Amino acid sequence: MGMTNKQFQGFIRLALGWIERALEESPENKSLLALKDIFQSMLEDD
């Protein structure tokens, strides 16, 4: 059973929220910044 596009987009937004929280604690973390960029590129344009 696969994930619908809407579910996938929701998962990406959820993960981005947690990445944002982690960046508040460690704003210079290059790995988190790169991960954030990857996840944002996975979102469809609204």
C-alpha positions as CSV (number, residue, x, y, z in Angstrom):
1,M,0.0,0.0,0.0
2,G,1.6,3.2,-1.1
3,M,1.4,6.8,0.1
4,T,-0.8,9.3,-1.7
5,N,0.8,12.5,-2.9
6,K,-1.1,14.5,-0.2
7,Q,0.3,12.2,2.5
8,F,3.8,12.5,1.1
9,Q,3.6,16.3,1.0
10,G,2.3,16.2,4.6
11,F,5.2,14.0,5.7
12,I,7.7,16.4,4.1
13,R,6.1,19.4,5.8
14,L,6.2,17.6,9.2
15,A,9.9,16.7,8.7
16,L,10.7,20.3,7.7
17,G,9.1,21.5,10.9
18,W,11.4,19.3,13.0
19,I,14.4,20.4,10.9
20,E,13.4,24.0,11.6
21,R,13.3,23.3,15.3
22,A,16.7,21.7,15.2
23,L,18.1,24.7,13.3
24,E,16.9,27.0,16.1
25,E,19.2,25.1,18.5
26,S,22.0,24.8,16.0
27,P,21.6,27.4,13.2
28,E,25.1,26.8,11.8
29,N,24.7,23.1,11.2
30,K,25.5,22.6,7.6
31,S,24.1,19.1,7.4
32,L,20.7,20.3,8.7
33,L,20.8,23.2,6.2
34,A,21.5,20.8,3.4
35,L,18.8,18.4,4.5
36,K,16.3,21.4,4.7
37,D,17.2,22.3,1.1
38,I,16.6,18.8,-0.1
39,F,13.3,18.5,1.7
40,Q,12.1,21.9,0.4
41,S,12.9,20.8,-3.1
42,M,10.7,17.8,-2.7
43,L,7.6,20.0,-2.0
44,E,5.4,20.9,-4.9
45,D,4.9,24.5,-5.6
46,D,1.8,25.7,-3.9
